[in-house]
Amino acid sequence: MVELDLIAKIRETVSKKEALGEADVRSLMILIRKLLDLMQQQSDQQSFLITRLFANWAVHIEITKSNTGLRILSAINDALVTFKSADTDALRNGISNEIGFSALRREMKLFLNNTGIDDTIVSDNQVWAVFVNHLIEIIRDVPLSFPPISTLDNAKRNIYDQIARNPIKPGAGVVAIQITNVDYSALGAKDTGEIMCLAISPTFALFSS
């Protein structure tokens, strides 16, 4: 049975714990996505929307069609509005909370528990850190963004309009992000080197009807 085969492969992969490699994490996200696709009840799949987003993020060169992903852009936009007058740490924490890793951890714990698979990968902080570090490297430089405005369906347009109603500054808001390495030394920060950052790119985009 396909479902039992997928569960066995997921169980074998997560059993590696701290020894997980980047290829293991990529394979794990693909296996989880396949198992999600086998869920017969749409209501069951609704419990794992962030997990599906990251599974797709891990195998594509860009993400533009995910309503879940676009809602993350809206949440990051709102966080920037909320924390724009706060100190750097508050702003960083506010944005970090919206990217989705905490929600991914909760969903994956539920997913693994529901399928009878050991959840050490999410319950152990050290193993989770290994997993997330590899996942970040996998999705690095893969943009999450709105598709062309003229192609938006009603759901995506509603998300876009929500950002427009809460602009960071008049006529501007977040429409794309990507995790990337930034060479701060090249930007004039001496001896800093490359740092993994969340690039909001373009930082602002003018809204149009």
Contacts in CASP RR format, 6 or more apart in sequence:
PFRMAT RR
TARGET T0000
AUTHOR 0000-0000-0000
METHOD contacts of the structure
MODEL  1
MVELDLIAKIRETVSKKEALGEADVRSLMILIRKLLDLMQQQSDQQSFLI
TRLFANWAVHIEITKSNTGLRILSAINDALVTFKSADTDALRNGISNEIG
FSALRREMKLFLNNTGIDDTIVSDNQVWAVFVNHLIEIIRDVPLSFPPIS
TLDNAKRNIYDQIARNPIKPGAGVVAIQITNVDYSALGAKDTGEIMCLAI
SPTFALFSS
2 38 0 8 1.000
3 35 0 8 1.000
3 38 0 8 1.000
6 31 0 8 1.000
6 34 0 8 1.000
6 35 0 8 1.000
6 38 0 8 1.000
7 35 0 8 1.000
7 115 0 8 1.000
7 116 0 8 1.000
7 117 0 8 1.000
9 27 0 8 1.000
9 31 0 8 1.000
10 28 0 8 1.000
10 31 0 8 1.000
10 32 0 8 1.000
10 35 0 8 1.000
10 112 0 8 1.000
10 115 0 8 1.000
10 117 0 8 1.000
11 117 0 8 1.000
11 118 0 8 1.000
13 20 0 8 1.000
13 24 0 8 1.000
13 27 0 8 1.000
13 28 0 8 1.000
13 31 0 8 1.000
14 20 0 8 1.000
14 28 0 8 1.000
14 112 0 8 1.000
14 117 0 8 1.000
14 118 0 8 1.000
14 120 0 8 1.000
14 121 0 8 1.000
15 118 0 8 1.000
16 24 0 8 1.000
17 120 0 8 1.000
17 121 0 8 1.000
17 124 0 8 1.000
17 127 0 8 1.000
17 130 0 8 1.000
18 126 0 8 1.000
18 127 0 8 1.000
18 130 0 8 1.000
20 28 0 8 1.000
20 121 0 8 1.000
20 127 0 8 1.000
20 130 0 8 1.000
20 131 0 8 1.000
20 134 0 8 1.000
21 130 0 8 1.000
21 134 0 8 1.000
22 134 0 8 1.000
22 137 0 8 1.000
22 138 0 8 1.000
24 134 0 8 1.000
25 58 0 8 1.000
25 131 0 8 1.000
25 134 0 8 1.000
25 135 0 8 1.000
25 138 0 8 1.000
26 58 0 8 1.000
26 59 0 8 1.000
26 134 0 8 1.000
26 138 0 8 1.000
29 54 0 8 1.000
29 55 0 8 1.000
29 58 0 8 1.000
29 59 0 8 1.000
29 135 0 8 1.000
29 138 0 8 1.000
30 55 0 8 1.000
30 58 0 8 1.000
30 59 0 8 1.000
32 51 0 8 1.000
32 55 0 8 1.000
32 108 0 8 1.000
32 111 0 8 1.000
33 52 0 8 1.000
33 55 0 8 1.000
33 56 0 8 1.000
33 59 0 8 1.000
35 115 0 8 1.000
36 45 0 8 1.000
36 48 0 8 1.000
36 51 0 8 1.000
36 52 0 8 1.000
36 55 0 8 1.000
39 45 0 8 1.000
45 52 0 8 1.000
47 107 0 8 1.000
47 110 0 8 1.000
48 107 0 8 1.000
48 110 0 8 1.000
48 111 0 8 1.000
49 68 0 8 1.000
49 107 0 8 1.000
50 68 0 8 1.000
50 100 0 8 1.000
50 103 0 8 1.000
50 104 0 8 1.000
50 107 0 8 1.000
51 104 0 8 1.000
51 107 0 8 1.000
51 108 0 8 1.000
51 111 0 8 1.000
52 68 0 8 1.000
53 63 0 8 1.000
53 66 0 8 1.000
53 68 0 8 1.000
53 69 0 8 1.000
53 72 0 8 1.000
54 104 0 8 1.000
54 135 0 8 1.000
54 139 0 8 1.000
56 63 0 8 1.000
56 66 0 8 1.000
57 63 0 8 1.000
57 138 0 8 1.000
57 139 0 8 1.000
57 142 0 8 1.000
57 144 0 8 1.000
58 135 0 8 1.000
58 138 0 8 1.000
58 139 0 8 1.000
60 142 0 8 1.000
61 142 0 8 1.000
62 142 0 8 1.000
62 143 0 8 1.000
62 144 0 8 1.000
62 145 0 8 1.000
63 69 0 8 1.000
63 142 0 8 1.000
63 143 0 8 1.000
63 144 0 8 1.000
63 145 0 8 1.000
64 144 0 8 1.000
64 145 0 8 1.000
64 146 0 8 1.000
64 147 0 8 1.000
65 147 0 8 1.000
66 144 0 8 1.000
67 155 0 8 1.000
67 156 0 8 1.000
67 159 0 8 1.000
69 144 0 8 1.000
70 146 0 8 1.000
70 156 0 8 1.000
70 159 0 8 1.000
70 160 0 8 1.000
71 159 0 8 1.000
72 98 0 8 1.000
72 99 0 8 1.000
72 100 0 8 1.000
72 144 0 8 1.000
72 177 0 8 1.000
73 144 0 8 1.000
73 145 0 8 1.000
73 146 0 8 1.000
73 159 0 8 1.000
73 163 0 8 1.000
73 174 0 8 1.000
73 175 0 8 1.000
73 176 0 8 1.000
73 177 0 8 1.000
74 159 0 8 1.000
74 162 0 8 1.000
74 163 0 8 1.000
74 174 0 8 1.000
75 98 0 8 1.000
76 95 0 8 1.000
76 98 0 8 1.000
76 99 0 8 1.000
76 174 0 8 1.000
76 177 0 8 1.000
76 200 0 8 1.000
77 163 0 8 1.000
77 166 0 8 1.000
77 168 0 8 1.000
77 173 0 8 1.000
77 174 0 8 1.000
78 98 0 8 1.000
78 166 0 8 1.000
79 91 0 8 1.000
79 94 0 8 1.000
79 95 0 8 1.000
79 97 0 8 1.000
79 98 0 8 1.000
80 91 0 8 1.000
80 95 0 8 1.000
80 168 0 8 1.000
80 174 0 8 1.000
80 200 0 8 1.000
81 166 0 8 1.000
81 167 0 8 1.000
81 168 0 8 1.000
82 94 0 8 1.000
83 90 0 8 1.000
83 91 0 8 1.000
83 94 0 8 1.000
83 95 0 8 1.000
84 91 0 8 1.000
84 168 0 8 1.000
95 198 0 8 1.000
96 198 0 8 1.000
99 198 0 8 1.000
101 132 0 8 1.000
105 122 0 8 1.000
105 128 0 8 1.000
108 119 0 8 1.000
108 121 0 8 1.000
108 122 0 8 1.000
109 119 0 8 1.000
109 122 0 8 1.000
109 123 0 8 1.000
112 118 0 8 1.000
112 119 0 8 1.000
112 121 0 8 1.000
112 122 0 8 1.000
113 119 0 8 1.000
120 127 0 8 1.000
121 127 0 8 1.000
121 128 0 8 1.000
121 131 0 8 1.000
122 128 0 8 1.000
122 131 0 8 1.000
136 179 0 8 1.000
136 196 0 8 1.000
139 179 0 8 1.000
140 178 0 8 1.000
140 179 0 8 1.000
140 180 0 8 1.000
140 181 0 8 1.000
140 196 0 8 1.000
141 178 0 8 1.000
141 179 0 8 1.000
141 180 0 8 1.000
142 178 0 8 1.000
142 179 0 8 1.000
143 176 0 8 1.000
143 177 0 8 1.000
143 178 0 8 1.000
143 201 0 8 1.000
144 176 0 8 1.000
144 177 0 8 1.000
144 178 0 8 1.000
145 175 0 8 1.000
145 176 0 8 1.000
145 177 0 8 1.000
146 152 0 8 1.000
146 156 0 8 1.000
146 160 0 8 1.000
146 175 0 8 1.000
146 176 0 8 1.000
147 156 0 8 1.000
149 160 0 8 1.000
149 208 0 8 1.000
152 160 0 8 1.000
160 175 0 8 1.000
160 207 0 8 1.000
163 173 0 8 1.000
163 174 0 8 1.000
163 175 0 8 1.000
163 207 0 8 1.000
164 171 0 8 1.000
164 173 0 8 1.000
164 207 0 8 1.000
167 173 0 8 1.000
167 207 0 8 1.000
168 174 0 8 1.000
168 204 0 8 1.000
169 204 0 8 1.000
171 206 0 8 1.000
171 207 0 8 1.000
172 204 0 8 1.000
172 205 0 8 1.000
172 206 0 8 1.000
172 207 0 8 1.000
173 204 0 8 1.000
173 205 0 8 1.000
173 207 0 8 1.000
174 200 0 8 1.000
174 203 0 8 1.000
174 204 0 8 1.000
175 202 0 8 1.000
175 205 0 8 1.000
176 200 0 8 1.000
176 201 0 8 1.000
176 202 0 8 1.000
176 205 0 8 1.000
177 198 0 8 1.000
177 199 0 8 1.000
177 200 0 8 1.000
177 201 0 8 1.000
178 198 0 8 1.000
178 199 0 8 1.000
178 201 0 8 1.000
179 196 0 8 1.000
179 197 0 8 1.000
179 198 0 8 1.000
179 199 0 8 1.000
180 196 0 8 1.000
180 197 0 8 1.000
180 199 0 8 1.000
181 194 0 8 1.000
181 195 0 8 1.000
181 196 0 8 1.000
181 197 0 8 1.000
182 194 0 8 1.000
182 195 0 8 1.000
182 196 0 8 1.000
182 197 0 8 1.000
182 199 0 8 1.000
183 193 0 8 1.000
183 194 0 8 1.000
184 192 0 8 1.000
184 193 0 8 1.000
184 194 0 8 1.000
184 195 0 8 1.000
185 191 0 8 1.000
185 192 0 8 1.000
185 193 0 8 1.000
END
